[in-house]
Amino acid sequence: MIKCPLMDKLFERVKALLLKPRKTWGVIKGEPAGVAELMVNYAAPLALIPVVARVINLALIGFQLPGGHVTRAPLLDALFGGVVSFIFHLAGLLAGIWVINWLAPYCESKPDLKGAAQIVLYSMTPVWILGVCAVSPILGLLQIFGLYGIYLAYLGLPVIIGTPPERVPWFTLLLFITSLAIGLVFNVVVDSAVYGPIIIRMMVY
């Protein structure tokens, strides 16, 4: 069996962050990886999980129309939608990192772009992992457990950018609202401009 050191490292980080978050944040703090490296080696591979799941859902599984006929999207349409949504998602992450870094002084925290990237990207871990549930509308309900990412951010803020204990709940709430707002805007754009037409064509044909 061929082993990939990068994927092994990624898997170990995900497992450690989900199972031992307090200890793992301490390890993360001392790591030299910058924003670009975190985006390429951590965020991008994991962000592909929900994208691939949605492509499978659209092109292979499809959905049942009222008359009982199962309709599926052409593979190229589904792949195009996946690529566009992936690019927009990464752009949304960068926007979130910038906003959190900008908000840091208002919550008596240290402005640090790398630290903001660590908070945003590592807190997204459960969302990406549960993104596999996008393969089926029924499994999609399980994605609510992605809210565990809020707890990860709560634990990481004081360790990574020195947020005072009394400010941690407020900064965590700001991070959640920011992520929700940015994600909503980008999702509306992608769904209306890309996935909307794909689904309409699926229903017509």
C-alpha positions, 0 to 999 in steps of 0.5 A: 500500500502506497503511503502519502506523508502529507495525507498521513500528517493531515489525518493525524492533525484532524484526529488530534484536533477533534479528539484532543483540541486543548492539547493540539492548539498548544502544538499549533501555536508553535508551528511556522506554517503561514497562511499560504501553506495552511490554505494549500496543505490543510484547507484545500484538501479538506474543503474538497470533501463537501465539493466531491460529495455534492458532485456525486449527489448531482451526477451519480445519485440525483434526486427523484421528481414527483412523478417518480423519475430520478434525474441526474446532472451531466457530469461536466455540469456537476464538475463545473459547479464543484470547481466554482464552489471550491474557488468561492469557498477558498475566497470566503476563507481568506475573507474570514481570515482578514475580518478576524484579524481586523477584529482582533484589537477590538477584543483585546487580542493580538492582530496576527494574520497567521494566527487568524488563519489558524483559528479560522481554518482549523475551526472549519475542520468538523464542517469539512469532515461532515461535508461528506454528508452532502452526498445525500439530503438525508445525511445532510442533517448530520452537518449540524454537528459541524457546530463543534467548530465553534467550540474549537474556536473558543478553545483556540482564541486565547492560545493563538492570539491571546484573547482574554478569558472575558472576551473569548465568548464575544470573539467566538460569537463574532467569528461565528457571525462573520463565518455565517455571513460570508458563507451565506453571501458566497453560497447565494452567489454560487447557488443562484449563478451555478447550481440553480441553472444546473438543477433547473436543467435537471428538472426539465430533462 
